[in-house]
Amino acid sequence: MKAVRYVLLALVVLYVIYSINEMRNRNSTPASSVQESNDKSAASAVRQYQTMLHDQHSTQVDVCVQAGLVSSAYLQAQDEMNYKKWKAIQKSDCARAGVPQ
């Protein structure tokens, strides 16, 4: 009878350990997934910028703001090369719109 209790106790302990590990795995997001999400956000911001450039209803201020959003997205994605590129685009677009930087 004691052996059965020990086996049941061992099974309960294993189940608890398994459950804890499953909860940890669900709550942690792999770094690659976060980076992928940031990259997608930056690409989406670039597409919105390009759309805004061709939209007849967009003002130069709109384009300036969108360029700032693109540069911010690249900053979030930790993509320094594209961040610097888009900061320069932002500076140019904002100067054209008369928005001080």
C-alpha positions, -999 to 999 in steps of 0.1 A, spaced: 0 0 0 29 24 8 44 18 -26 12 28 -43 11 61 -23 47 69 -32 40 63 -69 9 85 -67 29 112 -49 56 110 -75 30 113 -103 15 144 -86 49 160 -83 57 153 -119 24 168 -130 30 199 -109 65 204 -124 51 198 -159 23 224 -153 48 250 -140 70 246 -170 40 248 -194 29 281 -177 65 295 -180 66 286 -217 33 302 -224 43 335 -207 77 339 -223 80 351 -258 112 341 -277 134 370 -286 133 360 -323 95 363 -322 97 398 -307 123 408 -333 102 394 -361 72 415 -348 93 446 -347 106 440 -382 70 436 -395 60 468 -378 88 487 -394 79 473 -428 43 482 -423 53 518 -414 73 521 -446 44 509 -467 21 535 -450 47 562 -457 48 552 -494 10 551 -496 10 586 -479 34 600 -505 10 591 -533 -22 600 -515 -37 633 -528 -52 641 -494 -19 638 -475 -2 670 -465 35 675 -462 30 675 -424 14 641 -427 44 628 -446 68 643 -420 49 626 -392 48 593 -410 86 595 -416 90 599 -379 69 569 -372 91 549 -396 122 560 -379 107 551 -345 98 517 -358 133 510 -368 146 523 -335 123 498 -318 135 471 -341 171 481 -331 180 485 -368 205 513 -366 213 516 -403 176 520 -413 169 542 -382 196 567 -393 184 566 -429 148 573 -419 159 601 -394 175 618 -424 143 613 -445 123 626 -416 145 657 -413 141 664 -450 104 658 -451 98 679 -420 119 708 -433 99 707 -465 67 708 -444 81 737 -423 81 716 -391 111 724 -369 132 695 -358 
